[in-house]
């Protein structure tokens, strides 16, 4: 099974354009935003339930961790290769 080749990037996306301009809308509030992970010009993942997280910093961290997946996979594969040599 393959995966979308890296690099991947995390980008905050507005959950709904309809929310723009609504009273109380705040683009830095995790209730109003979601994150998308892009790789090879394709969206490969979405963190759409940001309201369940405790802080925007935690959402940011999780999005960046997911975006690092291809590099983490390569590092793990390289480490396994060194163990078998």
Secondary structure as UniProt FT lines:
FT   STRAND          8..14
FT   HELIX           17..19
FT   TURN            20..21
FT   TURN            23..24
FT   TURN            27..28
FT   TURN            30..32
FT   STRAND          33..39
FT   TURN            40..41
FT   STRAND          42..47
FT   HELIX           50..52
FT   HELIX           56..67
FT   HELIX           69..84
//
